[in-house]
Amino acid sequence: MMDKFEEEGPTLSNPGDSTLGMMQIEERNWQKFCKTMKIDAKPALVACEAKRFKTYLLWRVRHSRIKKESTIVTYWKVLSMVYARSTCRYMDEGVLYDIKNWIPSYLTRHFGLDDSEKEKACLFVDDLSVLLNCHWVRDTEIFTHERFRVQMALLLLISGCTATRPGALVGERPLSYSDIKLFLVQGEGPVPVVAMRLSLKHIKRSGGKSREKEFTFYEGADLVICPIIPFLALAFADDAFEANVTTPKEIYDLIIPARKPRMHLKWKTKWAERPIFRDVEVTPTGVRVSETKHLQYPKHRHHFICLGRACGFEKVLQFYDLRRASGKKITEALTPEECNQIMGHRHRGTYTRYYMPGFIDRDCQAIYLGSPSRDDLVRSVGRLARDALAPTALTDAQKFEISNNPRVSKLCQKRQSYADKIKDLGFRTVKAGEGTEWYQQHKAVQAEINSLKRQLSDAQLNRAIQEFHDTIDTIEINNQLQGIKPTEVLVPSTIEYELKERAIAAKLFFQSLDNLDESQVFQIRAKLIRNLIRLCKRQETPRPYKASTPRKRQRTAYEDGYIEDIQNPNKTLQSDDTSKDFYKRPGDTVLCCPFCRCDEEAGPQKRNFSFARIDGLRKHIRDQHLDPRVPNEELICPFQGCSAYLAGTMHFFNHSKHKHGLCLL
């Protein structure tokens, strides 16, 4: 046995996937540095010389965009982990001590690195309510699919209530239906209460182990912050229930047998391991929600940042703002052991060092002076700055400035040179030259241009938002000193919604329930869930299909005719289509896409969009509906009232010309 252990050698640590990824990147950088210095990477690392490590860190700062001291400290810690994994032992304590003191005393001073701590902001429930109100009512962001809107609301509520990291919900190991158990529990009234038990398995490890955590959620009195409503909508939209339940009312009509405390609503086998929060994919019939592709964290984070800007927050919101706020409330209410379990920490010091806000939300003045406590006033002072008038997008002048940026112009000239070389080869368009070396160069430069424009746009917008918040208070004070008083009553902004389902959700979520009895509240809850189910299967029209309008919020009112009568919960929605013709006949002037016209998920503006020219319609049909198909894939004629069976693309072109009078060739 001893010989076997000796042969196996030292047991290495077992870092997580993200840590391994960071170590691999740092090891490649070390090899690149050693190649520059013309030395062997492995012996240089094993030698463990402080002077060489200092030279490497100096090289990293000079050849990167490092601006903060904490960044280079992280790189050094990762390099020490690479050393430990390569040599099977910890790095010498003297070297660690030397580098730890050298970074702030030399690198930080010599390169002017920022050594300030990142603001530990918190998004408490008041801020969450503002976000959800904007999300359902005032936000004009066009999601690729409206399922994203329902998913975002549920993710915000789960993130806030569990203080979990976003990686436990979305990402490479996302939350699946098998991680949630849905129960019916007998409540105080005749209607059972829906509760769900959430199991978080794919969480960050603590002490080398990942300990599963389980949370319980139930129906809340406030509809907009009730996580059960959006979750039931997602489950019904997916048809994920194993039992033959098709509507929320069928669930609430169930009776729990007296012999058991609850009933378990199980999932279909095919849905058990599928992610709840999913992304979209392009199909021949249009953009559809994928059944297996999980939602990526960068896209989810982008939606969250856009939502914060729509609310007028000065700070760029992060999901850890929710985690810190939830962690603070949990720390105040529970024991240290329970807090460590929920937060995933080994000891209380982790929260104190990395999560505790710098702002003290207690009335220290009252504590010392013995006056009545005003904790509510203190908390209001510490809330994140927000102004609904803050800019949410760049102006045309700012966009023009970015387009004429010298770096962008230089890349555009480079791109044009590659386009000219592609055409010199005999290709009429750049796309026709796909597969050539110059096309790959053109594609790479285009990606570089897009990345640079995105960086410049984000930086410009952040500066505009910061400048607004820095000056708006002084401007308003000076206006009031000149006799210009602000509006005393805030008139709620109203928006004209393209989708009726969105308008109904905005109305029902924030309808007053004060004077309604329990049965009426239940009817509103059931109606809201049914409406969100339909919303999960709809798409708002993308901007290219809409009329040219400013990107600012539209302040036009939506009609109450969009809203169903609350007293008639079984009333069905009317179709939002018009009856105009959708294809081109001789003498007609309307050029509409037959594929978009029969797309039940598309918004009415996209279904009824009229192309100005026949070549625009041809390009749209080819790019959006025919090219994504497999060559010679069979299809059904998309024209209204025609169900001809077509053998492929050419068959569709011929059928469209001779049967429907629309020439697409």
Secondary structure, DSSP 4 states (H G I P E B T S, - for coil): -HHHHHHH-SPPP---HHHHHHHHHHHHHHHHHHHHHTS-HHHHHHH--HHHHHHHHHHHHHTS---BHHHHHHHHHHHHHHHHHHHTSPPPHHHHHHHHHHIIIIIHHHHT-B-PPPP-----HHHHHHHHHIIIII-----SSTHHHHHHHHHHHHHHHH---GGGTSSSS--BGGGEEEEEE--SSSSPEEEEEEEE-S---BTTB---EEEEEE--SSGGG-THHHHHHHHHHHT-BSSS--SHHHHHT----TTSSEEEEPBPHHHHTSBSSEEEEEETTEEEEEEEEEPPHHHHHHHHHHHHHHHTBSS---HHHHHHHHHHHHHHHS-HHHHHHHHT-SSHHHHHHHTS-SS--S-HHHHHH-PPP-HHHHHHHHSPPB-TTS--S--HHHHHHHHT-HHHHHHHHHHHHHHHHHHHTT-SSTGGGTTSHHHHHHHHHHHHHHHHHHHHHHHHHHHHHHHHHHHHHHHHHHHHHTT-PPPSS-PPP----SSHHHHHHHHHHT---TT--HHHHHHHHHHHHHHHHHHTT--PPPGGGS----SSPP-PPPPGGGSPPTT-TTPPPPP-------S--TT------HHHHT-SSS-HHHHT---SSHHHHHHHHIIIIITTSPTT--EE--STT---EE-SHHHHHHHHHHHH-----
